């Protein structure tokens, strides 16, 4: 996963401030990642689906520390991330 700002200059796109977030090989478990949203209000964390780990888990990675948090922590269940209020966990629950 990468994060950064897209800059438009004379109809040309550039990604000058890109940064590395994480990839599945850096995690202590096997899964396929799908990025979702930045977590409001500070947007210092990126949420993602961890397909194939305990079913599918809703995770977040802090952009600076690379700390991974499992928000759904519901084995054998499919959970889906969503953009929500900052005080609530970023997952929709059972789907």
Buried (B, 14 or more C-beta within 10 A) or exposed (E): BEBEEEEEEEEEEEEEEEEEBBEBEEBEEEBEBEBBBBBEEEEEBBBBBBBBBBBBBBBBBBBEEEEBBBBBBBEEBBBBBBEBEEEEBBBBEEE
